[in-house]
Amino acid sequence: MGVFYIATIPQFSPPGTSPLLMGVLLAGVHCVLGLVWLSALIAGTGFASRWLKDRRSVGIIDRITGTVLVGFGLKLALEPRP
């Protein structure tokens, strides 16, 4: 994280501002954005786990995955060889 902050924060510091103050402010913004993103992932995972426990959903996913794999196999089988 330290290398990330050292490499990116100076690019976004306006001239004439305290580098320490701007660094702390931008690091704080980065932490808040990370917190919001990870909270959304946790909420989405809760929803997805309820959806994935349903047998119907698992069957749909299995059919889609099977179709895609058969399609890849057909594409590979029908591809001309050099």
CYANA upper distance limits for C-alpha pairs under 8 A (distance plus 0.5 A):
  1 MET  CA      5 TYR  CA      6.74
  2 GLY  CA      6 ILE  CA      6.59
  3 VAL  CA      7 ALA  CA      6.48
  4 PHE  CA      8 THR  CA      6.57
  5 TYR  CA      9 ILE  CA      5.89
  5 TYR  CA     23 GLY  CA      8.32
  5 TYR  CA     27 ALA  CA      7.94
  6 ILE  CA     10 PRO  CA      7.50
  7 ALA  CA     11 GLN  CA      8.41
  8 THR  CA     12 PHE  CA      7.69
  9 ILE  CA     13 SER  CA      7.03
  9 ILE  CA     22 MET  CA      8.42
  9 ILE  CA     23 GLY  CA      6.63
  9 ILE  CA     26 LEU  CA      7.51
 10 PRO  CA     19 PRO  CA      8.13
 10 PRO  CA     23 GLY  CA      8.35
 13 SER  CA     17 THR  CA      7.53
 13 SER  CA     19 PRO  CA      7.47
 13 SER  CA     22 MET  CA      6.75
 13 SER  CA     23 GLY  CA      8.36
 17 THR  CA     21 LEU  CA      8.13
 17 THR  CA     22 MET  CA      7.47
 18 SER  CA     22 MET  CA      6.62
 19 PRO  CA     23 GLY  CA      6.34
 20 LEU  CA     24 VAL  CA      6.63
 21 LEU  CA     25 LEU  CA      6.60
 22 MET  CA     26 LEU  CA      6.53
 23 GLY  CA     27 ALA  CA      6.49
 24 VAL  CA     28 GLY  CA      6.52
 25 LEU  CA     29 VAL  CA      6.79
 26 LEU  CA     30 HIS  CA      6.66
 27 ALA  CA     31 CYS  CA      6.71
 28 GLY  CA     32 VAL  CA      6.71
 29 VAL  CA     33 LEU  CA      6.64
 30 HIS  CA     34 GLY  CA      6.63
 31 CYS  CA     35 LEU  CA      6.62
 32 VAL  CA     36 VAL  CA      6.71
 33 LEU  CA     37 TRP  CA      6.60
 34 GLY  CA     38 LEU  CA      6.51
 35 LEU  CA     39 SER  CA      6.51
 36 VAL  CA     40 ALA  CA      6.75
 37 TRP  CA     41 LEU  CA      6.81
 38 LEU  CA     42 ILE  CA      6.68
 39 SER  CA     43 ALA  CA      6.74
 40 ALA  CA     44 GLY  CA      6.52
 41 LEU  CA     45 THR  CA      6.46
 42 ILE  CA     46 GLY  CA      6.84
 43 ALA  CA     47 PHE  CA      7.00
 44 GLY  CA     48 ALA  CA      6.55
 45 THR  CA     49 SER  CA      6.46
 46 GLY  CA     50 ARG  CA      7.00
 47 PHE  CA     51 TRP  CA      6.82
 48 ALA  CA     52 LEU  CA      6.41
 49 SER  CA     53 LYS  CA      6.71
 50 ARG  CA     54 ASP  CA      7.68
 51 TRP  CA     57 SER  CA      7.26
 52 LEU  CA     57 SER  CA      6.45
 52 LEU  CA     58 VAL  CA      6.72
 53 LYS  CA     57 SER  CA      8.11
 53 LYS  CA     58 VAL  CA      8.03
 54 ASP  CA     58 VAL  CA      7.09
 55 ARG  CA     59 GLY  CA      6.70
 56 ARG  CA     60 ILE  CA      6.78
 57 SER  CA     61 ILE  CA      6.71
 58 VAL  CA     62 ASP  CA      6.58
 59 GLY  CA     63 ARG  CA      6.69
 60 ILE  CA     64 ILE  CA      6.72
 61 ILE  CA     65 THR  CA      6.54
 62 ASP  CA     66 GLY  CA      6.50
 63 ARG  CA     67 THR  CA      6.60
 64 ILE  CA     68 VAL  CA      6.74
 65 THR  CA     69 LEU  CA      6.69
 66 GLY  CA     70 VAL  CA      6.61
 67 THR  CA     71 GLY  CA      6.57
 68 VAL  CA     72 PHE  CA      6.72
 69 LEU  CA     73 GLY  CA      6.65
 70 VAL  CA     74 LEU  CA      6.60
 71 GLY  CA     75 LYS  CA      6.63
 72 PHE  CA     76 LEU  CA      6.64
 73 GLY  CA     77 ALA  CA      6.53
 74 LEU  CA     78 LEU  CA      6.46
 75 LYS  CA     79 GLU  CA      6.52
